[in-house]
Amino acid sequence: MLQKIEILDKALDNLDHINNSKFMFEKFKEINQQIETILVEIKTNDLGNDTKNFSDENLNIFRNVLNKIEKLEAKILPKAHLFESFSKSNP
């Protein structure tokens, strides 16, 4: 599971890079799909694991990833909605 979290962390970094450079909606959708897939895999495969066995380091990694997701969501979601609505309005 830790490997999946590390992959998720890298995908979030890519998303942040897109946000800080020229925002490309198609690239955003691609990375967002990767993130969704990873999250579903984590939930499906590891939901039954006993979280009491996680080390403090693992819990800190999870917290950091969750914080990163929250920050990115606040920065990117308005742009994504704007681009999506704009693309729907253009034939």
Secondary structure, DSSP 8 states (H G I E B T S, - for coil): -HHHHHHHHHHHHHHHHHHHSS--HHHHHHHHHHHHHHHHHHHHHHTTS-GGG--HHHHHHHHHHHHHHHHHHHHHHHHHHHHHHHHHH--
